[in-house]
Amino acid sequence: MLLRDLSALEELSATWGEAEQNGAQARAEAVDALNAEAFRRLIRSLRDVPGMSAALRAAAGDEIVYAVLRRHGILKASLFERVNAALDSVRPMLASHGGDAELVAVEAGRAEVRFLGACDGCPASALTFYAGVKKAIQAQVPEITEIKQAKGLGGGAGTTHFVSPFAAYKTDGWTVAADLADLADGATRIEDIEGRSVLLSRFGDRVTCFANSCAHMGMAMDGGEIAGGLITCPYHGFQYSLETGECLTAPEVQLQPHGVRVVGDKVEVRLTE
Ligand code: FES
């Protein structure tokens, strides 16, 4: 309710003239400075009372107390905020490659970061991005000695978790193919997308999509044995990796890949021409 009142006042003052806005801003800053001095004096006078330091620390755990004391410069940025600020400094680099990262946890010298979008699930990108993120965090927050990549899906409902590296920059032509929850880890489903049969497979947080068409004679592989991330064509036994599309029987051919990405809880496919 208090935040809503503040937002309403901000919206109202945005309609004022420049002189009125400057006057209101100066008054708010003067009141802030007075409040900050009062907080400092209050904390200084209580600090040496037995048990009070711990009580003040506990009080700062309240999100409103923390936010107001931070705003007045009385509390320093938490380790989590500092690591997040370091992540912010590399976000433009990640975004320029269609990716992002979120800070999952910070404790005992260790930060846990989850890569999102094109950074997620691409081993080559992950190495580069991990190196950049690690360098930024350790340069800005030297107390962090270990940076771990968090597993599992994070972010909000519209977060892109994974994109086939070759389709990372494609923004159009995507079709919802399945609910991620319906594709169990290690499972493969045959789906019909825009009249074309495809093989959708999940490997942890990564999903692959290949044309359901054997590279030997172009037959659909429905009914072929699927086990251990491999599919065996029911006609003449050509065997393919559903993770890479590679043909184990005749290495010179492979399954035709389609772009795939995971957005929120949906798997989307972008058919290759
Ligand atoms: S058509 Fe698949 S192995 Fe011949």
py3Dmol code that shows the C-alpha trace and the ligand (Angstrom):
import py3Dmol

protein = """\
ATOM      1  CA  MET A   1       0.000   0.000   0.000  1.00  0.00           C
ATOM      2  CA  LEU A   2       2.840   2.377   0.878  1.00  0.00           C
ATOM      3  CA  LEU A   3       4.662   1.572  -2.371  1.00  0.00           C
ATOM      4  CA  ARG A   4       1.462   2.098  -4.332  1.00  0.00           C
ATOM      5  CA  ASP A   5       1.017   5.549  -2.710  1.00  0.00           C
ATOM      6  CA  LEU A   6       4.610   6.420  -3.615  1.00  0.00           C
ATOM      7  CA  SER A   7       4.092   5.325  -7.233  1.00  0.00           C
ATOM      8  CA  ALA A   8       0.883   7.369  -7.457  1.00  0.00           C
ATOM      9  CA  LEU A   9       2.699  10.452  -6.138  1.00  0.00           C
ATOM     10  CA  GLU A  10       5.534   9.909  -8.602  1.00  0.00           C
ATOM     11  CA  GLU A  11       3.064   9.691 -11.471  1.00  0.00           C
ATOM     12  CA  LEU A  12       1.333  12.851 -10.267  1.00  0.00           C
ATOM     13  CA  SER A  13       4.568  14.827  -9.912  1.00  0.00           C
ATOM     14  CA  ALA A  14       5.609  13.776 -13.427  1.00  0.00           C
ATOM     15  CA  THR A  15       2.816  16.075 -14.691  1.00  0.00           C
ATOM     16  CA  TRP A  16       4.225  19.103 -12.830  1.00  0.00           C
ATOM     17  CA  GLY A  17       6.422  21.804 -14.320  1.00  0.00           C
ATOM     18  CA  GLU A  18      10.217  21.620 -14.011  1.00  0.00           C
ATOM     19  CA  ALA A  19      10.437  24.152 -11.129  1.00  0.00           C
ATOM     20  CA  GLU A  20       7.810  22.295  -9.088  1.00  0.00           C
ATOM     21  CA  GLN A  21       9.495  18.948  -9.767  1.00  0.00           C
ATOM     22  CA  ASN A  22      12.894  20.300  -8.708  1.00  0.00           C
ATOM     23  CA  GLY A  23      11.372  21.792  -5.549  1.00  0.00           C
ATOM     24  CA  ALA A  24       9.660  18.513  -4.637  1.00  0.00           C
ATOM     25  CA  GLN A  25      12.875  16.576  -5.346  1.00  0.00           C
ATOM     26  CA  ALA A  26      14.936  18.909  -3.139  1.00  0.00           C
ATOM     27  CA  ARG A  27      12.427  18.595  -0.310  1.00  0.00           C
ATOM     28  CA  ALA A  28      12.399  14.779  -0.594  1.00  0.00           C
ATOM     29  CA  GLU A  29      16.210  14.699  -0.504  1.00  0.00           C
ATOM     30  CA  ALA A  30      16.277  16.950   2.571  1.00  0.00           C
ATOM     31  CA  VAL A  31      13.761  14.701   4.368  1.00  0.00           C
ATOM     32  CA  ASP A  32      15.799  11.628   3.327  1.00  0.00           C
ATOM     33  CA  ALA A  33      18.990  13.182   4.707  1.00  0.00           C
ATOM     34  CA  LEU A  34      17.263  13.983   7.996  1.00  0.00           C
ATOM     35  CA  ASN A  35      15.862  10.454   8.283  1.00  0.00           C
ATOM     36  CA  ALA A  36      19.247   8.926   7.430  1.00  0.00           C
ATOM     37  CA  GLU A  37      20.929  10.969  10.187  1.00  0.00           C
ATOM     38  CA  ALA A  38      18.238   9.916  12.655  1.00  0.00           C
ATOM     39  CA  PHE A  39      18.753   6.221  11.734  1.00  0.00           C
ATOM     40  CA  ARG A  40      22.523   6.577  12.133  1.00  0.00           C
ATOM     41  CA  ARG A  41      22.188   8.155  15.569  1.00  0.00           C
ATOM     42  CA  LEU A  42      19.633   5.566  16.646  1.00  0.00           C
ATOM     43  CA  ILE A  43      21.847   2.661  15.555  1.00  0.00           C
ATOM     44  CA  ARG A  44      24.977   4.250  17.096  1.00  0.00           C
ATOM     45  CA  SER A  45      23.234   4.672  20.435  1.00  0.00           C
ATOM     46  CA  LEU A  46      21.900   1.098  20.441  1.00  0.00           C
ATOM     47  CA  ARG A  47      24.929  -0.703  19.055  1.00  0.00           C
ATOM     48  CA  ASP A  48      26.731  -1.124  22.375  1.00  0.00           C
ATOM     49  CA  VAL A  49      23.694  -2.303  24.309  1.00  0.00           C
ATOM     50  CA  PRO A  50      24.265  -6.033  25.027  1.00  0.00           C
ATOM     51  CA  GLY A  51      22.523  -8.209  22.442  1.00  0.00           C
ATOM     52  CA  MET A  52      21.504  -5.211  20.351  1.00  0.00           C
ATOM     53  CA  SER A  53      23.904  -5.819  17.435  1.00  0.00           C
ATOM     54  CA  ALA A  54      22.360  -9.211  16.827  1.00  0.00           C
ATOM     55  CA  ALA A  55      18.860  -7.754  17.168  1.00  0.00           C
ATOM     56  CA  LEU A  56      19.683  -5.031  14.621  1.00  0.00           C
ATOM     57  CA  ARG A  57      21.083  -7.602  12.210  1.00  0.00           C
ATOM     58  CA  ALA A  58      17.919  -9.662  12.610  1.00  0.00           C
ATOM     59  CA  ALA A  59      15.771  -6.555  12.055  1.00  0.00           C
ATOM     60  CA  ALA A  60      17.647  -5.884   8.800  1.00  0.00           C
ATOM     61  CA  GLY A  61      16.335  -9.237   7.584  1.00  0.00           C
ATOM     62  CA  ASP A  62      12.947  -7.571   7.126  1.00  0.00           C
ATOM     63  CA  GLU A  63      12.708  -6.556   3.465  1.00  0.00           C
ATOM     64  CA  ILE A  64      11.293  -3.085   4.151  1.00  0.00           C
ATOM     65  CA  VAL A  65      13.813  -2.309   6.910  1.00  0.00           C
ATOM     66  CA  TYR A  66      16.597  -3.579   4.632  1.00  0.00           C
ATOM     67  CA  ALA A  67      15.431  -1.571   1.602  1.00  0.00           C
ATOM     68  CA  VAL A  68      15.086   1.686   3.574  1.00  0.00           C
ATOM     69  CA  LEU A  69      18.449   1.298   5.335  1.00  0.00           C
ATOM     70  CA  ARG A  70      20.096   0.463   1.997  1.00  0.00           C
ATOM     71  CA  ARG A  71      18.496   3.496   0.404  1.00  0.00           C
ATOM     72  CA  HIS A  72      19.965   5.691   3.137  1.00  0.00           C
ATOM     73  CA  GLY A  73      23.406   4.147   2.723  1.00  0.00           C
ATOM     74  CA  ILE A  74      23.367   2.727   6.261  1.00  0.00           C
ATOM     75  CA  LEU A  75      23.624  -0.892   5.171  1.00  0.00           C
ATOM     76  CA  LYS A  76      26.184  -1.993   2.613  1.00  0.00           C
ATOM     77  CA  ALA A  77      25.115  -4.028  -0.409  1.00  0.00           C
ATOM     78  CA  SER A  78      24.737  -7.705   0.442  1.00  0.00           C
ATOM     79  CA  LEU A  79      27.034 -10.270  -1.159  1.00  0.00           C
ATOM     80  CA  PHE A  80      24.086 -11.375  -3.306  1.00  0.00           C
ATOM     81  CA  GLU A  81      23.541  -7.817  -4.583  1.00  0.00           C
ATOM     82  CA  ARG A  82      27.230  -7.368  -5.329  1.00  0.00           C
ATOM     83  CA  VAL A  83      27.431 -10.639  -7.282  1.00  0.00           C
ATOM     84  CA  ASN A  84      24.260  -9.664  -9.133  1.00  0.00           C
ATOM     85  CA  ALA A  85      25.830  -6.298 -10.001  1.00  0.00           C
ATOM     86  CA  ALA A  86      28.854  -8.165 -11.380  1.00  0.00           C
ATOM     87  CA  LEU A  87      26.496 -10.324 -13.450  1.00  0.00           C
ATOM     88  CA  ASP A  88      24.791  -7.162 -14.724  1.00  0.00           C
ATOM     89  CA  SER A  89      28.133  -6.063 -16.145  1.00  0.00           C
ATOM     90  CA  VAL A  90      28.324  -9.144 -18.412  1.00  0.00           C
ATOM     91  CA  ARG A  91      24.618  -9.309 -19.293  1.00  0.00           C
ATOM     92  CA  PRO A  92      25.065  -7.160 -22.434  1.00  0.00           C
ATOM     93  CA  MET A  93      27.699  -9.649 -23.659  1.00  0.00           C
ATOM     94  CA  LEU A  94      25.381 -12.589 -22.933  1.00  0.00           C
ATOM     95  CA  ALA A  95      22.390 -10.806 -24.504  1.00  0.00           C
ATOM     96  CA  SER A  96      24.348 -10.108 -27.691  1.00  0.00           C
ATOM     97  CA  HIS A  97      24.557 -13.900 -28.088  1.00  0.00           C
ATOM     98  CA  GLY A  98      20.884 -14.483 -27.274  1.00  0.00           C
ATOM     99  CA  GLY A  99      21.521 -15.526 -23.698  1.00  0.00           C
ATOM    100  CA  ASP A 100      21.225 -14.430 -20.091  1.00  0.00           C
ATOM    101  CA  ALA A 101      22.170 -15.608 -16.620  1.00  0.00           C
ATOM    102  CA  GLU A 102      20.466 -15.542 -13.268  1.00  0.00           C
ATOM    103  CA  LEU A 103      22.007 -15.683  -9.836  1.00  0.00           C
ATOM    104  CA  VAL A 104      20.521 -18.593  -7.931  1.00  0.00           C
ATOM    105  CA  ALA A 105      22.400 -18.546  -4.625  1.00  0.00           C
ATOM    106  CA  VAL A 106      25.424 -17.103  -2.867  1.00  0.00           C
ATOM    107  CA  GLU A 107      26.899 -18.742   0.190  1.00  0.00           C
ATOM    108  CA  ALA A 108      30.239 -19.426   1.817  1.00  0.00           C
ATOM    109  CA  GLY A 109      32.394 -18.029  -0.976  1.00  0.00           C
ATOM    110  CA  ARG A 110      30.378 -19.794  -3.647  1.00  0.00           C
ATOM    111  CA  ALA A 111      27.979 -18.357  -6.230  1.00  0.00           C
ATOM    112  CA  GLU A 112      25.551 -20.484  -8.179  1.00  0.00           C
ATOM    113  CA  VAL A 113      24.611 -19.112 -11.599  1.00  0.00           C
ATOM    114  CA  ARG A 114      22.107 -20.490 -14.077  1.00  0.00           C
ATOM    115  CA  PHE A 115      22.546 -19.766 -17.771  1.00  0.00           C
ATOM    116  CA  LEU A 116      19.421 -19.026 -19.773  1.00  0.00           C
ATOM    117  CA  GLY A 117      18.545 -18.765 -23.452  1.00  0.00           C
ATOM    118  CA  ALA A 118      21.228 -19.555 -25.979  1.00  0.00           C
ATOM    119  CA  CYS A 119      23.828 -19.860 -23.172  1.00  0.00           C
ATOM    120  CA  ASP A 120      21.923 -22.795 -21.756  1.00  0.00           C
ATOM    121  CA  GLY A 121      22.637 -26.230 -23.139  1.00  0.00           C
ATOM    122  CA  CYS A 122      25.272 -25.253 -25.695  1.00  0.00           C
ATOM    123  CA  PRO A 123      28.576 -26.721 -24.490  1.00  0.00           C
ATOM    124  CA  ALA A 124      30.777 -24.397 -26.590  1.00  0.00           C
ATOM    125  CA  SER A 125      28.878 -21.238 -25.620  1.00  0.00           C
ATOM    126  CA  ALA A 126      28.711 -22.355 -22.022  1.00  0.00           C
ATOM    127  CA  LEU A 127      32.509 -22.494 -21.807  1.00  0.00           C
ATOM    128  CA  THR A 128      32.911 -18.958 -23.160  1.00  0.00           C
ATOM    129  CA  PHE A 129      30.066 -17.536 -21.125  1.00  0.00           C
ATOM    130  CA  TYR A 130      31.171 -19.310 -17.977  1.00  0.00           C
ATOM    131  CA  ALA A 131      34.683 -17.889 -18.375  1.00  0.00           C
ATOM    132  CA  GLY A 132      33.293 -14.335 -18.845  1.00  0.00           C
ATOM    133  CA  VAL A 133      30.912 -14.588 -15.915  1.00  0.00           C
ATOM    134  CA  LYS A 134      33.558 -16.099 -13.658  1.00  0.00           C
ATOM    135  CA  LYS A 135      36.068 -13.374 -14.512  1.00  0.00           C
ATOM    136  CA  ALA A 136      33.548 -10.571 -13.862  1.00  0.00           C
ATOM    137  CA  ILE A 137      32.346 -11.993 -10.552  1.00  0.00           C
ATOM    138  CA  GLN A 138      35.808 -12.752  -9.210  1.00  0.00           C
ATOM    139  CA  ALA A 139      37.120  -9.320 -10.256  1.00  0.00           C
ATOM    140  CA  GLN A 140      34.270  -7.456  -8.573  1.00  0.00           C
ATOM    141  CA  VAL A 141      33.611  -9.759  -5.619  1.00  0.00           C
ATOM    142  CA  PRO A 142      36.932 -11.379  -4.666  1.00  0.00           C
ATOM    143  CA  GLU A 143      35.339 -13.166  -1.688  1.00  0.00           C
ATOM    144  CA  ILE A 144      33.692 -15.488  -4.228  1.00  0.00           C
ATOM    145  CA  THR A 145      36.184 -18.219  -4.990  1.00  0.00           C
ATOM    146  CA  GLU A 146      33.926 -20.760  -6.644  1.00  0.00           C
ATOM    147  CA  ILE A 147      31.296 -20.308  -9.332  1.00  0.00           C
ATOM    148  CA  LYS A 148      29.001 -23.195 -10.003  1.00  0.00           C
ATOM    149  CA  GLN A 149      26.544 -23.644 -12.844  1.00  0.00           C
ATOM    150  CA  ALA A 150      23.060 -24.297 -11.477  1.00  0.00           C
ATOM    151  CA  LYS A 151      20.998 -27.023 -13.095  1.00  0.00           C
ATOM    152  CA  GLY A 152      17.272 -27.037 -13.720  1.00  0.00           C
ATOM    153  CA  LEU A 153      14.962 -24.448 -15.196  1.00  0.00           C
ATOM    154  CA  GLY A 154      14.703 -21.016 -13.678  1.00  0.00           C
ATOM    155  CA  GLY A 155      13.504 -17.590 -14.693  1.00  0.00           C
ATOM    156  CA  GLY A 156       9.884 -16.556 -15.185  1.00  0.00           C
ATOM    157  CA  ALA A 157       7.127 -17.897 -17.416  1.00  0.00           C
ATOM    158  CA  GLY A 158       8.516 -16.330 -20.615  1.00  0.00           C
ATOM    159  CA  THR A 159      12.155 -17.238 -19.970  1.00  0.00           C
ATOM    160  CA  THR A 160      13.990 -18.989 -22.767  1.00  0.00           C
ATOM    161  CA  HIS A 161      15.938 -21.847 -21.258  1.00  0.00           C
ATOM    162  CA  PHE A 162      17.509 -23.442 -24.246  1.00  0.00           C
ATOM    163  CA  VAL A 163      17.866 -22.761 -27.978  1.00  0.00           C
ATOM    164  CA  SER A 164      19.548 -24.935 -30.612  1.00  0.00           C
ATOM    165  CA  PRO A 165      22.817 -23.056 -31.233  1.00  0.00           C
ATOM    166  CA  PHE A 166      22.189 -22.865 -35.004  1.00  0.00           C
ATOM    167  CA  ALA A 167      18.779 -21.238 -34.409  1.00  0.00           C
ATOM    168  CA  ALA A 168      19.782 -18.887 -31.579  1.00  0.00           C
ATOM    169  CA  TYR A 169      19.256 -15.714 -33.627  1.00  0.00           C
ATOM    170  CA  LYS A 170      16.017 -16.741 -35.288  1.00  0.00           C
ATOM    171  CA  THR A 171      13.085 -14.788 -33.926  1.00  0.00           C
ATOM    172  CA  ASP A 172      10.311 -15.907 -36.265  1.00  0.00           C
ATOM    173  CA  GLY A 173       8.910 -19.205 -37.510  1.00  0.00           C
ATOM    174  CA  TRP A 174       8.639 -20.895 -34.101  1.00  0.00           C
ATOM    175  CA  THR A 175       5.718 -23.259 -33.405  1.00  0.00           C
ATOM    176  CA  VAL A 176       4.716 -24.689 -30.035  1.00  0.00           C
ATOM    177  CA  ALA A 177       5.321 -28.431 -30.312  1.00  0.00           C
ATOM    178  CA  ALA A 178       4.767 -29.806 -26.823  1.00  0.00           C
ATOM    179  CA  ASP A 179       4.639 -29.114 -23.103  1.00  0.00           C
ATOM    180  CA  LEU A 180       8.085 -29.662 -21.654  1.00  0.00           C
ATOM    181  CA  ALA A 181       6.496 -31.568 -18.768  1.00  0.00           C
ATOM    182  CA  ASP A 182       5.174 -34.139 -21.279  1.00  0.00           C
ATOM    183  CA  LEU A 183       8.696 -34.867 -22.500  1.00  0.00           C
ATOM    184  CA  ALA A 184      10.454 -36.705 -19.698  1.00  0.00           C
ATOM    185  CA  ASP A 185      14.239 -36.617 -19.429  1.00  0.00           C
ATOM    186  CA  GLY A 186      15.622 -39.238 -21.817  1.00  0.00           C
ATOM    187  CA  ALA A 187      12.292 -39.627 -23.648  1.00  0.00           C
ATOM    188  CA  THR A 188      11.571 -39.198 -27.378  1.00  0.00           C
ATOM    189  CA  ARG A 189       8.233 -38.308 -28.964  1.00  0.00           C
ATOM    190  CA  ILE A 190       7.161 -38.288 -32.572  1.00  0.00           C
ATOM    191  CA  GLU A 191       5.191 -35.109 -33.312  1.00  0.00           C
ATOM    192  CA  ASP A 192       3.533 -33.692 -36.363  1.00  0.00           C
ATOM    193  CA  ILE A 193       4.536 -30.030 -36.868  1.00  0.00           C
ATOM    194  CA  GLU A 194       2.932 -28.201 -39.770  1.00  0.00           C
ATOM    195  CA  GLY A 195       2.407 -31.491 -41.567  1.00  0.00           C
ATOM    196  CA  ARG A 196       5.978 -32.722 -41.049  1.00  0.00           C
ATOM    197  CA  SER A 197       6.860 -35.572 -38.723  1.00  0.00           C
ATOM    198  CA  VAL A 198       9.672 -34.841 -36.252  1.00  0.00           C
ATOM    199  CA  LEU A 199      11.493 -36.612 -33.428  1.00  0.00           C
ATOM    200  CA  LEU A 200      11.588 -34.569 -30.213  1.00  0.00           C
ATOM    201  CA  SER A 201      14.008 -35.806 -27.540  1.00  0.00           C
ATOM    202  CA  ARG A 202      14.969 -34.440 -24.158  1.00  0.00           C
ATOM    203  CA  PHE A 203      18.395 -34.709 -22.535  1.00  0.00           C
ATOM    204  CA  GLY A 204      18.176 -32.946 -19.163  1.00  0.00           C
ATOM    205  CA  ASP A 205      17.476 -29.276 -19.879  1.00  0.00           C
ATOM    206  CA  ARG A 206      18.282 -29.693 -23.590  1.00  0.00           C
ATOM    207  CA  VAL A 207      15.800 -30.713 -26.272  1.00  0.00           C
ATOM    208  CA  THR A 208      16.638 -31.835 -29.791  1.00  0.00           C
ATOM    209  CA  CYS A 209      14.445 -32.059 -32.858  1.00  0.00           C
ATOM    210  CA  PHE A 210      15.179 -34.030 -36.028  1.00  0.00           C
ATOM    211  CA  ALA A 211      13.165 -34.877 -39.112  1.00  0.00           C
ATOM    212  CA  ASN A 212      11.521 -38.275 -38.722  1.00  0.00           C
ATOM    213  CA  SER A 213      13.095 -39.403 -41.955  1.00  0.00           C
ATOM    214  CA  CYS A 214      15.843 -41.977 -42.167  1.00  0.00           C
ATOM    215  CA  ALA A 215      18.923 -40.752 -44.035  1.00  0.00           C
ATOM    216  CA  HIS A 216      19.149 -44.127 -45.774  1.00  0.00           C
ATOM    217  CA  MET A 217      15.962 -44.161 -47.873  1.00  0.00           C
ATOM    218  CA  GLY A 218      13.924 -41.380 -46.290  1.00  0.00           C
ATOM    219  CA  MET A 219      11.480 -43.689 -44.509  1.00  0.00           C
ATOM    220  CA  ALA A 220       9.652 -42.532 -41.357  1.00  0.00           C
ATOM    221  CA  MET A 221      11.114 -44.342 -38.358  1.00  0.00           C
ATOM    222  CA  ASP A 222       7.852 -44.854 -36.416  1.00  0.00           C
ATOM    223  CA  GLY A 223       8.088 -48.158 -34.634  1.00  0.00           C
ATOM    224  CA  GLY A 224      11.887 -48.113 -34.613  1.00  0.00           C
ATOM    225  CA  GLU A 225      13.521 -49.072 -31.332  1.00  0.00           C
ATOM    226  CA  ILE A 226      14.401 -46.072 -29.137  1.00  0.00           C
ATOM    227  CA  ALA A 227      16.800 -46.750 -26.299  1.00  0.00           C
ATOM    228  CA  GLY A 228      19.722 -45.037 -24.621  1.00  0.00           C
ATOM    229  CA  GLY A 229      19.390 -41.864 -26.714  1.00  0.00           C
ATOM    230  CA  LEU A 230      19.510 -43.862 -29.972  1.00  0.00           C
ATOM    231  CA  ILE A 231      16.877 -44.695 -32.555  1.00  0.00           C
ATOM    232  CA  THR A 232      17.135 -47.698 -34.862  1.00  0.00           C
ATOM    233  CA  CYS A 233      15.348 -47.478 -38.190  1.00  0.00           C
ATOM    234  CA  PRO A 234      12.882 -50.403 -38.432  1.00  0.00           C
ATOM    235  CA  TYR A 235      13.628 -50.929 -42.150  1.00  0.00           C
ATOM    236  CA  HIS A 236      17.358 -51.678 -42.527  1.00  0.00           C
ATOM    237  CA  GLY A 237      18.691 -50.966 -39.038  1.00  0.00           C
ATOM    238  CA  PHE A 238      20.465 -47.623 -39.489  1.00  0.00           C
ATOM    239  CA  GLN A 239      21.102 -46.276 -36.018  1.00  0.00           C
ATOM    240  CA  TYR A 240      21.137 -42.578 -35.052  1.00  0.00           C
ATOM    241  CA  SER A 241      21.994 -40.525 -31.976  1.00  0.00           C
ATOM    242  CA  LEU A 242      18.935 -38.510 -30.971  1.00  0.00           C
ATOM    243  CA  GLU A 243      21.237 -36.087 -29.164  1.00  0.00           C
ATOM    244  CA  THR A 244      23.370 -35.116 -32.178  1.00  0.00           C
ATOM    245  CA  GLY A 245      21.591 -36.609 -35.202  1.00  0.00           C
ATOM    246  CA  GLU A 246      24.782 -38.494 -36.053  1.00  0.00           C
ATOM    247  CA  CYS A 247      24.386 -41.816 -37.877  1.00  0.00           C
ATOM    248  CA  LEU A 248      26.354 -44.570 -36.152  1.00  0.00           C
ATOM    249  CA  THR A 249      25.869 -46.980 -39.056  1.00  0.00           C
ATOM    250  CA  ALA A 250      27.029 -44.720 -41.881  1.00  0.00           C
ATOM    251  CA  PRO A 251      28.901 -41.725 -40.401  1.00  0.00           C
ATOM    252  CA  GLU A 252      28.736 -39.800 -43.696  1.00  0.00           C
ATOM    253  CA  VAL A 253      24.984 -39.170 -43.261  1.00  0.00           C
ATOM    254  CA  GLN A 254      22.912 -37.722 -40.432  1.00  0.00           C
ATOM    255  CA  LEU A 255      19.358 -36.798 -39.456  1.00  0.00           C
ATOM    256  CA  GLN A 256      18.135 -33.400 -40.608  1.00  0.00           C
ATOM    257  CA  PRO A 257      18.039 -31.080 -37.562  1.00  0.00           C
ATOM    258  CA  HIS A 258      15.267 -28.576 -36.844  1.00  0.00           C
ATOM    259  CA  GLY A 259      15.648 -25.590 -34.510  1.00  0.00           C
ATOM    260  CA  VAL A 260      14.216 -26.135 -31.050  1.00  0.00           C
ATOM    261  CA  ARG A 261      13.925 -23.961 -27.983  1.00  0.00           C
ATOM    262  CA  VAL A 262      12.315 -24.156 -24.561  1.00  0.00           C
ATOM    263  CA  VAL A 263      10.356 -21.077 -23.549  1.00  0.00           C
ATOM    264  CA  GLY A 264       8.825 -21.244 -20.086  1.00  0.00           C
ATOM    265  CA  ASP A 265       7.208 -24.685 -19.978  1.00  0.00           C
ATOM    266  CA  LYS A 266       6.746 -25.059 -23.748  1.00  0.00           C
ATOM    267  CA  VAL A 267       8.931 -26.700 -26.385  1.00  0.00           C
ATOM    268  CA  GLU A 268       8.955 -24.746 -29.636  1.00  0.00           C
ATOM    269  CA  VAL A 269      10.232 -25.940 -32.987  1.00  0.00           C
ATOM    270  CA  ARG A 270      11.447 -24.002 -36.007  1.00  0.00           C
ATOM    271  CA  LEU A 271      11.369 -26.239 -39.061  1.00  0.00           C
ATOM    272  CA  THR A 272      14.387 -26.226 -41.333  1.00  0.00           C
ATOM    273  CA  GLU A 273      13.536 -25.708 -45.013  1.00  0.00           C
TER     274      GLU A 273
END
"""
ligand_1 = """\
4
FES
S 15.270 -46.618 -44.577
Fe 16.112 -46.596 -42.633
S 17.671 -48.007 -42.662
Fe 16.869 -48.068 -44.664
"""
view = py3Dmol.view(width=600, height=400)
view.addModel(protein, "pdb")
view.setStyle({"model": 0}, {"cartoon": {"style": "trace"}})
view.addModel(ligand_1, "xyz")
view.setStyle({"model": 1}, {"stick": {}})
view.zoomTo()
view.show()
